[in-house]
Amino acid sequence: MEESTLTISLVYIDRLCENTKIQMSMNNIHRLLITSVLLAIKFNEDDYYSNTHYSKIGGITMQELNTLEEEFIEGIKWNVWVDQELYEKYYNYFKHYQSLVKEIK
């Protein structure tokens, strides 16, 4: 997975939280991450695996992943485009967080 894909997936999670009443918790973060990464991979990368593959990685059924994908894409109002300015903002957040984690280690 490309670093840009992970950055885009963070944008998608924020969009979902802004557009819906969903709140991240320990009970749903796993599903939000796998679904946002799946959508970002499909949008950003030339090659990707089937949903069956990602459901196995995520430890959920393909049917659940398909449902999550559908609900997520509707929750972000099909807005998968991330403009350069917004991308750079999230990328800088991501890089800053990475540097903090490295300092802790």
Phi, psi and omega in degrees: 000138180281150178301324180296327179295317179296320178299315179296322180297327177293321175300316181298319179297316178298319178299318179298315180294325178288324186271344183231179179265011181292141175235138179290141177212174176296338182277338184236352185299323179301313181289324176296318180294311182297323181286317180294322177294318178303311180296319180294321177298314181296326180280320194261336187248150181286323182243137175208162181270176178285164176298332177300316179299310182292328178293323177294317178297319182278350179072029176232164181287157177297321179299317179294318179298318178299318178294315178299319180298315180296314180293322181294312183296324175289324179295330176264010176058038179060019182270084181266350180284135176236115181287165187301316182297314179293319178302312181297322178300312180289324178299317179295321174300313181300313180295320178297316179298317179301319181293325177295319179296319179296324179294323180293322182289000000 
